Amino acid sequence: MAIEITRYERPSRLESSTRLSNMDIAGALTFDPVPEGTRMQWVWDVRLRGVLKLMGPIISRMGERQERIIWTNLKRILEA
């Protein structure tokens, strides 16, 4: 897997692209000041290739669930 940073605007934005054998992933992390602290948002786009394309809806749901778990745990750790 190769991750390429495609845009970096400190301290508010980081964009990257990842190329795997069966998918491409483009994502952006943004950081915005809010009264409570900082709001982080990650938006990503996954393009499946080959056989995985047929499994798109299943992979999408699995990925969304996994991401929710990761970011919820990170929030819990940072706020502890």
MDTraj code that builds the backbone (N, CA, C; nanometers):
import mdtraj as md
import numpy as np

residues = "MET ALA ILE GLU ILE THR ARG TYR GLU ARG PRO SER ARG LEU GLU SER SER THR ARG LEU SER ASN MET ASP ILE ALA GLY ALA LEU THR PHE ASP PRO VAL PRO GLU GLY THR ARG MET GLN TRP VAL TRP ASP VAL ARG LEU ARG GLY VAL LEU LYS LEU MET GLY PRO ILE ILE SER ARG MET GLY GLU ARG GLN GLU ARG ILE ILE TRP THR ASN LEU LYS ARG ILE LEU GLU ALA".split()
xyz = np.array([
    [0.0852, -0.1164, 0.0000],
    [0.0000, 0.0000, 0.0000],
    [0.0900, 0.1229, 0.0000],
    [0.0530, 0.2195, -0.0804],
    [0.1256, 0.3460, -0.0839],
    [0.0276, 0.4586, -0.0553],
    [0.0620, 0.5428, 0.0417],
    [-0.0209, 0.6580, 0.0762],
    [0.0535, 0.7826, 0.0319],
    [-0.0118, 0.8658, -0.0465],
    [0.0483, 0.9888, -0.0945],
    [-0.0283, 1.1080, -0.0366],
    [0.0439, 1.1988, 0.0269],
    [-0.0169, 1.3227, 0.0758],
    [-0.0318, 1.4130, -0.0460],
    [-0.1550, 1.4494, -0.0789],
    [-0.1801, 1.5265, -0.1998],
    [-0.2041, 1.6748, -0.1731],
    [-0.2336, 1.7077, -0.0479],
    [-0.2547, 1.8488, -0.0105],
    [-0.2376, 1.8612, 0.1402],
    [-0.1714, 1.9681, 0.1818],
    [-0.1506, 1.9914, 0.3240],
    [-0.1585, 2.1404, 0.3511],
    [-0.2557, 2.1800, 0.4301],
    [-0.2733, 2.3194, 0.4691],
    [-0.2779, 2.3244, 0.6212],
    [-0.1618, 2.3376, 0.6808],
    [-0.1530, 2.3400, 0.8261],
    [-0.2222, 2.4625, 0.8803],
    [-0.3039, 2.4554, 0.9779],
    [-0.3415, 2.3404, 1.0598],
    [-0.4803, 2.2860, 1.0269],
    [-0.5334, 2.3171, 0.9072],
    [-0.6753, 2.2891, 0.8859],
    [-0.7097, 2.1751, 0.7907],
    [-0.6150, 2.1271, 0.7076],
    [-0.6535, 2.0286, 0.6064],
    [-0.5363, 1.9380, 0.5684],
    [-0.5697, 1.8100, 0.5521],
    [-0.4735, 1.7104, 0.5048],
    [-0.5476, 1.6170, 0.4095],
    [-0.5007, 1.6081, 0.2862],
    [-0.5629, 1.5193, 0.1885],
    [-0.4616, 1.4134, 0.1476],
    [-0.5128, 1.2948, 0.1194],
    [-0.4248, 1.1862, 0.0785],
    [-0.4948, 1.0952, -0.0209],
    [-0.4135, 1.0181, -0.0911],
    [-0.4686, 0.9138, -0.1770],
    [-0.3901, 0.7860, -0.1487],
    [-0.4625, 0.6764, -0.1502],
    [-0.4035, 0.5456, -0.1237],
    [-0.4397, 0.4539, -0.2384],
    [-0.3411, 0.3832, -0.2892],
    [-0.3646, 0.2906, -0.3996],
    [-0.3318, 0.1494, -0.3522],
    [-0.4318, 0.0621, -0.3615],
    [-0.4153, -0.0792, -0.3308],
    [-0.4398, -0.1587, -0.4587],
    [-0.4109, -0.2861, -0.4556],
    [-0.4267, -0.3671, -0.5761],
    [-0.5709, -0.3720, -0.6246],
    [-0.6672, -0.3613, -0.5334],
    [-0.8072, -0.3748, -0.5720],
    [-0.8940, -0.2534, -0.5392],
    [-0.8318, -0.1433, -0.4955],
    [-0.9104, -0.0228, -0.4675],
    [-0.8210, 0.0997, -0.4590],
    [-0.8827, 0.2143, -0.4826],
    [-0.8194, 0.3445, -0.4627],
    [-0.9015, 0.4193, -0.3591],
    [-0.8329, 0.4889, -0.2690],
    [-0.9000, 0.5628, -0.1629],
    [-0.8472, 0.7061, -0.1641],
    [-0.9383, 0.8021, -0.1713],
    [-0.9017, 0.9434, -0.1607],
    [-0.9724, 0.9970, -0.0369],
    [-0.8982, 1.0684, 0.0458],
    [-0.9582, 1.1177, 0.1694],
    [-0.9064, 1.2546, 0.2074],
    [-0.9848, 1.3218, 0.2905],
    [-0.9453, 1.4530, 0.3419],
    [-0.9821, 1.4612, 0.4892],
    [-0.8873, 1.5043, 0.5689],
    [-0.9092, 1.5352, 0.7106],
    [-0.9146, 1.6863, 0.7219],
    [-1.0202, 1.7371, 0.7873],
    [-1.0280, 1.8804, 0.8116],
    [-1.0428, 1.9050, 0.9608],
    [-0.9878, 2.0154, 1.0049],
    [-0.9891, 2.0536, 1.1460],
    [-1.0423, 2.1959, 1.1550],
    [-1.1545, 2.2121, 1.2235],
    [-1.2171, 2.3435, 1.2360],
    [-1.2336, 2.3801, 1.3830],
    [-1.1980, 2.5037, 1.4196],
    [-1.2199, 2.5458, 1.5583],
    [-1.3695, 2.5625, 1.5850],
    [-1.4123, 2.5129, 1.6977],
    [-1.5506, 2.5283, 1.7453],
    [-1.5429, 2.5670, 1.8922],
    [-1.6505, 2.6212, 1.9500],
    [-1.6455, 2.6636, 2.0911],
    [-1.5987, 2.5529, 2.1859],
    [-1.6310, 2.4273, 2.1549],
    [-1.5934, 2.3161, 2.2432],
    [-1.4481, 2.2721, 2.2252],
    [-1.3800, 2.3205, 2.1212],
    [-1.2417, 2.2784, 2.0940],
    [-1.2163, 2.2740, 1.9448],
    [-1.1975, 2.1546, 1.8910],
    [-1.1715, 2.1368, 1.7487],
    [-1.2617, 2.0270, 1.6943],
    [-1.3223, 2.0539, 1.5791],
    [-1.4026, 1.9516, 1.5130],
    [-1.3188, 1.8930, 1.3993],
    [-1.2988, 1.7625, 1.4041],
    [-1.2269, 1.6920, 1.2998],
    [-1.3277, 1.6164, 1.2148],
    [-1.3100, 1.6241, 1.0850],
    [-1.3970, 1.5501, 0.9940],
    [-1.3096, 1.4805, 0.8909],
    [-1.3440, 1.3560, 0.8618],
    [-1.2728, 1.2807, 0.7595],
    [-1.3730, 1.2370, 0.6549],
    [-1.3513, 1.2795, 0.5329],
    [-1.4365, 1.2415, 0.4207],
    [-1.3506, 1.1598, 0.3257],
    [-1.4028, 1.0456, 0.2831],
    [-1.3237, 0.9619, 0.1955],
    [-1.4098, 0.9016, 0.0864],
    [-1.3431, 0.8660, -0.0213],
    [-1.4080, 0.8067, -0.1365],
    [-1.3285, 0.6820, -0.1738],
    [-1.3965, 0.5698, -0.1794],
    [-1.3313, 0.4429, -0.2128],
    [-1.3805, 0.3978, -0.3493],
    [-1.2873, 0.3690, -0.4372],
    [-1.3188, 0.3168, -0.5706],
    [-1.2684, 0.1732, -0.5781],
    [-1.3627, 0.0803, -0.5836],
    [-1.3272, -0.0623, -0.5897],
    [-1.3020, -0.1036, -0.7335],
    [-1.2143, -0.2039, -0.7497],
    [-1.1843, -0.2585, -0.8816],
    [-1.1992, -0.4101, -0.8776],
    [-1.2167, -0.4664, -0.9939],
    [-1.2212, -0.6121, -1.0051],
    [-1.3409, -0.6727, -0.9346],
    [-1.3210, -0.7896, -0.8767],
    [-1.4269, -0.8641, -0.8096],
    [-1.4856, -0.7852, -0.6926],
    [-1.4026, -0.7065, -0.6253],
    [-1.4524, -0.6296, -0.5103],
    [-1.5636, -0.5333, -0.5487],
    [-1.5659, -0.4905, -0.6750],
    [-1.6693, -0.3986, -0.7195],
    [-1.8086, -0.4569, -0.6950],
    [-1.8221, -0.5871, -0.7088],
    [-1.9508, -0.6533, -0.6873],
    [-1.9924, -0.6506, -0.5406],
    [-1.8957, -0.6398, -0.4522],
    [-1.9231, -0.6415, -0.3085],
    [-1.9279, -0.5014, -0.2489],
    [-1.9396, -0.4004, -0.3323],
    [-1.9353, -0.2613, -0.2891],
    [-2.0237, -0.2268, -0.1704],
    [-2.1545, -0.2575, -0.1742],
    [-2.2405, -0.2201, -0.0614],
    [-2.1988, -0.2853, 0.0705],
    [-2.1574, -0.4097, 0.0658],
    [-2.1157, -0.4801, 0.1883],
    [-1.9879, -0.4180, 0.2434],
    [-1.8913, -0.3948, 0.1563],
    [-1.7643, -0.3361, 0.1989],
    [-1.7864, -0.1954, 0.2530],
    [-1.8763, -0.1202, 0.1910],
    [-1.9058, 0.0156, 0.2375],
    [-1.9606, 0.0141, 0.3793],
    [-2.0571, -0.0720, 0.4074],
    [-2.1140, -0.0797, 0.5422],
    [-2.0089, -0.1226, 0.6444],
    [-1.9268, -0.2195, 0.6071],
    [-1.8217, -0.2655, 0.6988],
    [-1.7238, -0.1526, 0.7275],
    [-1.6845, -0.0802, 0.6236],
    [-1.5900, 0.0301, 0.6404],
    [-1.6455, 0.1414, 0.7263],
    [-1.7725, 0.1775, 0.7039],
    [-1.8345, 0.2830, 0.7837],
    [-1.8405, 0.2438, 0.9308],
    [-1.8753, 0.1199, 0.9575],
    [-1.8829, 0.0737, 1.0964],
    [-1.7448, 0.0758, 1.1615],
    [-1.6448, 0.0278, 1.0891],
    [-1.5091, 0.0250, 1.1433],
    [-1.4577, 0.1666, 1.1694],
    [-1.4822, 0.2582, 1.0773],
    [-1.4386, 0.3966, 1.0953],
    [-1.5068, 0.4605, 1.2162],
    [-1.6346, 0.4354, 1.2329],
    [-1.7068, 0.4900, 1.3480],
    [-1.6432, 0.4420, 1.4777],
    [-1.6080, 0.3145, 1.4832],
    [-1.5434, 0.2583, 1.6027],
    [-1.4081, 0.3252, 1.6271],
    [-1.3285, 0.3384, 1.5224],
    [-1.1946, 0.3980, 1.5350],
    [-1.2042, 0.5412, 1.5870],
    [-1.2878, 0.6240, 1.5229],
    [-1.2947, 0.7648, 1.5605],
    [-1.3609, 0.7843, 1.6963],
    [-1.4580, 0.7010, 1.7302],
    [-1.5203, 0.7101, 1.8628],
    [-1.4189, 0.6771, 1.9719],
    [-1.3382, 0.5748, 1.9481],
    [-1.2347, 0.5401, 2.0457],
    [-1.1285, 0.6487, 2.0576],
    [-1.0887, 0.7066, 1.9456],
    [-0.9905, 0.8156, 1.9487],
    [-1.0467, 0.9342, 2.0271],
    [-1.1711, 0.9686, 2.0033],
    [-1.2345, 1.0792, 2.0770],
    [-1.2349, 1.0497, 2.2270],
    [-1.2702, 0.9293, 2.2621],
    [-1.2740, 0.8898, 2.4042],
    [-1.1350, 0.9029, 2.4678],
    [-1.0340, 0.8589, 2.3968],
    [-0.8966, 0.8653, 2.4499],
    [-0.8515, 1.0112, 2.4636],
    [-0.8767, 1.0917, 2.3617],
    [-0.8321, 1.2321, 2.3656],
    [-0.9038, 1.3132, 2.4730],
    [-1.0289, 1.2784, 2.4995],
    [-1.1056, 1.3546, 2.5983],
    [-1.0863, 1.3029, 2.7401],
    [-1.0159, 1.1907, 2.7558],
    [-0.9955, 1.1329, 2.8910],
    [-0.8941, 1.2153, 2.9699],
])
top = md.Topology()
chain = top.add_chain()
for i, resn in enumerate(residues, 1):
    res = top.add_residue(resn, chain, resSeq=i)
    for name in ("N", "CA", "C"):
        top.add_atom(name, md.element.get_by_symbol(name[0]), res)
traj = md.Trajectory(xyz[None], top)
